[in-house]
Amino acid sequence: MVKKVFNIFLLFLSILCIYAGINMLEGKFTLIAVFASGLFAGIFLMNLRLNVKNDKINSYKRELEKESITSSESDAKVKILEAKIEVLEKALDKSLGK
């Protein structure tokens, strides 16, 4: 939510600087307003790109966590089956009288 508000604020500042530079300011202040609007627009675009990358990284982390959980579950199942096999082998040896 905070990210969205910050992005909207940056976009608003960029539009406000362009409007002020074109309609209200004169001389060197117009150039400063256009520069500021470009700066705010650049920060806005880079922030959007950063948010997209962070979302992709977080989804990849979640996917890796799911795979590791699945892997650990299958390892646990294998250990349980090995333990059962050992118990059955001991019971078989005991019943055969060894």
N, C-alpha and C positions, 0 to 999 in steps of 0.2 A: 504494500500500500504506500509506504513512504517513497519507494522508488518511483512509483507512478506519479505521485504528487511532485517529486523533484523533477521528473521529466517534463511534466506539464508546465511547471514553473520556468524551466529553462527555455522551453518553446515560446512561452508567453514573453519572456524577456527578449528573446531574439526578434519576435514580431514587433514588440514595442520599440526596440532600438531602430529597426528599419523604418517604422512609421515616423518616429521622431526625427530620424535623419533625413527623410524625404520631405516631410511636411512642416516641421517646426524649427529645425536648426539651420544655421547658415554658416558657410565658410568651413573652417577647420573642424568645427563641431559636427558637421555632417559626416566627415571622414571618420571621426572618432566613433560616432554612432554606428556607422556601417561596419567598422572594425569590431566593435563590441557585439553587434548582431552576429557577425561571422563567428566570433569566439564562442558565443552562447550556442549557436547552431552546431558548431563543431563539438562542443562538450555534450550537447544533447544527443548527437548521432553516435559519438563514441560510447556514451553511457548506454544507449540502446544496444549497441553491439556487445558491450561488456555483459549486459544482462542476459543476452541470448547465449553467450559463451558459458556464463555461470550456470544457466539452466541446463545446458547440455552436459556440463561437467557433473552437476548434481545428479542428473538422470543416469549417467554412466556409473557414478559411484553406487547408486542404488542397485543398478543391474549387477555390478560386481559383488555387492553384499548378498544379493539373492543367490548368485552362483556359488559363493563361498558357503552359504548356509546349506544349499542343496548338496554341495560336495561333502560338507561335514556330516550331514544326515546320512548320505550313502556310506561314508566311512564308518559311521556308528552302526549302520545295519550290517556291514561286512564283519565288523568285530563281534557283533551279537551272533551272527551265523557261525563264525569260527568258534566261538565259545560253545555254542550248541553242538557243533560237530565234535569238539573235544569231549564233551559230556557224553555224547552218544558212543564215541569210541571207547571211553573208559567203561561205560555200562556194558558194551559188547564184550570187551576183554574180561570183565568180571563175570559175565554170564557164561563165557566159554571156559572159564576156569584158569585163566593164565595168571 
